[in-house]
Structures are given as structure tokens and as C-alpha cells.
Amino acid sequence: MSVREIRLYGDPVLRTTCAEIDDIDDGIRALVDDLIETVRLPGRAGVAAPQIGVGLRAFSYNVDGRVGAILNPRVVEVRGEKTPTNEGCLSVPNLWHPTPRHPYARVEGIDVDGRDAVLEGEGLFAQMLQHETDHLDGVVYLHRLEKDERRIAMRQVRESDWF
């Protein structure tokens, strides 16, 4: 297990749709261990595999004492009107923008033992589920912003010291 370096916006892996995990072998188990170790650092709600350079459908989470990982997740249900929620991303450091998200989300996938897994929640947990699943589809939260807010965010990215 190790904490992995986070890939930053502009890295092509963040814009690539991730592949399904067909076989849960020692490599996948090691990936899950690294995702969980990486998300345990303070201030982290979720880490998707592409954020550590791996193009597979997996993410870890750490919200309100709930820590774990899910493989091959798909958002199967959302509820409520999208409302702008202050959101940031480890791959877009130090920038926070109001991002339209549903207040409830349900994700289905499998766990590291290949058993069916369901994650669902409201508030920050719902936001994390939508955010991390977006990563697996090659979508960074900046692309969910309203037009004017996205223009501001992209200018901030271009002017940042990490881009």
C-alpha cells in the first residue's frame, strides 16, 4: 500500500473513459489498497483510479467516517433538482466552484471480492459519488460548470502555478 501522486488537469488520463475491471487479481487488489491509502489523507473525499494514472473503473471514498472502494461503479439513480454545490478536485488544486449536483445519488458496482456493492447517500456523499463516477467517464468537474463559471474556472487554471 502506498499513497500515490495525483495527476493534474491537463493529463490525458483524466479525459479518458476508463475500462471495466474484468478480473480481480492481485494487481487490482493492490490498486484498491493504494486508492484507499491515498484517500485517507486529510481533506480528501474521493480518489478515482485515473487520478493516480490508472484507466480502470474504480474509486475510493472517505466521507463522514465511511471509507472504502468500489469497482465498476455506475450511477443508477439520482434524486432532486441539481443545485450548485461548492466543489473542488484534487486534480484541479486550490480551486472551488459551484457545480450542479443532485442532492441524492445511488451507485452500483462490485467490491474487491467481486460481490455486488451499492453506495448511496445525500449531501457530500452524493456529490462525491457523482464526482468520482464522472472521473471514470473522463469528465472533470470543470466541465459540469455553468458557462460563465466555467470561463472563470478555466482562466484560473491557466493562471495557476501548477498548470
N, C-alpha and C positions, 0 to 999 in steps of 0.2 A: 504494500500500500504506500502511495505517495501523493503528495499534493502536486497537481500538475499545473503548468503555466497556462494562463487563459489567453486564447487567441483574440486579437483585437479586430474591430470593424475594419473592413478592407481585405481581410484574409479570405481567399476564395472558399475555404471550407465552411464559412458561415453563411454562404449563399447557395449551398448545395443541398439538395434533398437527400436525406440520409437513407441508407439501405436498411431493410428489415434484418433482424437477427434471426437466423435460421437454426443455428446450432449453439447451445450454451456449453462452451468448453472452458478450459482454464483461462484462456485469453479473455473471454467475456467476463468471467468471474473477477479477474484482475482489473478489467476496465471498471466494473461496478465498484470494487473496493476503492479505486482511485477517484471515481466520481464522488463517492461518499466522503472520502478523506478531504477532497478539495472543497466540497460544500460546507464542511464543518467549520471553516474559518469564519470569524465574526463578520456579520453583515451580509452573509450570503443566504439567499432563499432557495436558489436552484442553480444547477450547473448541467448543461446539456453536453453530450459527447462531442459535438462539433466544436464546442468552446475549448476543448482540450485537444483538438485536432483529429478527432476520430469521427468518420462519417457513418456512424451507426445510430439506429433509433433507440437511444437510452438517455435518461437523465436522472439526476439525484435531486433531493429536496431537503430543506431544513427550515421548517416554518412552525413556530409555536410548539416546539418540542417534538414535532413529527419529523423524523429523519429516515430516509430510505432511498430506494431507487426503483425505477420501473423500466421495463424493456418493451419495445414496440408499442408505445402508447399512442392512442388516438382519442381525440376529443369526441365523445359520443353524445354529450348533452351540455347545453348552456341554458341559463335562465336569466330573465330580467333584461331590461334595456341596457345597452352599452353605455357606460358613463366614463368620462375622463378620470383616470386614476394616476396619481403621480408614480412614474415608473422609471427605473434605471436598468442598467445591464452591465455585467462585469466586462463584456466585450466592447462597451462604449463607456469607459470610466469617467466618473465625476459629472455625468450629465443626467438630468432628470427632467422628464417631460410628461404632460398629461396625455395618457394613452387610453383610447376607448377599449374597455374590457367589460365583459359580462360579470355580474356580481356572484354568479354560481357557475361552476364547471364540474363536469364528470369525465374522467379519463379511464379507459380500459386498456389493459396490456397484459404482460406476464411478469412474474418475478424471476429472480435468478435461478429458481428451481424449476422454471417452466410452468408454474401454476398460474391460473387466471388471477389477475390483480385489478382492483378498482381503487382509484383515488378520486375523492370528491370533496368539495368544500366551497366555502364562501369567502369573500373578502380577499385578504392577501393570499390565501391558499388557492383560491380560484384564479387569481391574477397570475400566480406562479405557474399553475397548470397550463394556462393559455400561452404564457410567455415561453416556457420551455418546450412545449409542443411546437410552437412556431419555429423555434430554432431547428428542430428536426426536419422541418419543411423548407429550410433555407430562408426563413424570414426573421429579420432583426426588428426589434420593437420600433425603430425609427420609421420603418415602412408602414406602420399602423397609425402613425400620427396624422392629424388633420393637415391639410395642405399648408396653411400658414405656419403652423407649429413645426412641420417637417422642414420647411425652408429655414427657420431659425435654428433647428437642431443640426441640420447639415452644415450650416455656416459655423456653428460651434465645433463640430467635428473637424472641419477643415482648419480651424484656427487652434485646435488643441495641440499640446506638445507631444502627444503620443501617436498622432495620425501621420 
